Amino acid sequence: MRIAQITDAHIFEDPATRFEGCDTRASFEAVLAEIQSLGNIDLIVATGDMSMDGGFVSYRFLNSLFSDCDIPILAVPGNHDEPSAASQSSNFYFLTSAENRDFGRWRFHFLNTKKDGDERGEIDSKDLSELARNIVSAGRRPQIIFMHHPPLNVGSAWLDDMKLENASDFWHIVSQNPNVKGVFCGHVHQDNEISRNGVRVITTPSTCVQFKRHSRIYQIERLLQPGFRVIEAQDDGSFSHLLVRLEPSDEFSVPLL
Ligand SMILES: [Fe+2]
């Protein structure tokens, strides 16, 4: 089973608007084209902030791209998203409560960490209870969790201030089953892998603008290109992953100063 994780597309309502000079629609189209060209992806998972402003037109753009894509997509919202605006579209919409899907031996969990009016993340109590049920009922199935906000610090103070707020509740639930193998997140626009009690937490770069790692304050990383992650979930319950970045392009690369 191969999954492509895409995250933090930040599509604007107005196609002329740029994010730090990046045409986020162009970079997103290039990422999606690259994923389709791989030819062996079974599922795309979008981990939030797919829109910058939550506007209907930004989701209509995503919907039109996914209408032409024959790979199934599942998405969870980020702090910038407006799930109700996306729900009017048929091919691109968000799972807004804790859900899971089983693929072969694997169970994948999808969590909504969006907290209205806040950049920080939160899993509400109803979803925490549902997650606990789904994690325990998975039994011996290997499991991966997808969510927007990382449930731990990544070493960038300004981003760590807006991680998942109720991370201790999350980790308490995850500890109920030793078969939770990994957590894949977005939000931080940078590549990290941090292990916590044997669970690998992986953050994936944005499909548009990158943020500098280990920075105390907001700083963009001009040298790194848009990307996505390929996750290979093996039948033996292990997984591996690979970060893919686009080649620099005048169409979407953030200009060097
Ligand atoms: Fe975010």
Boltz pocket constraint, residues with backbone or C-beta under 6 A from the ligand:
constraints:
  - pocket:
      binder: B
      contacts: [[A, 49], [A, 78], [A, 79], [A, 80], [A, 119], [A, 148], [A, 186], [A, 187], [A, 188]]
      max_distance: 6.0
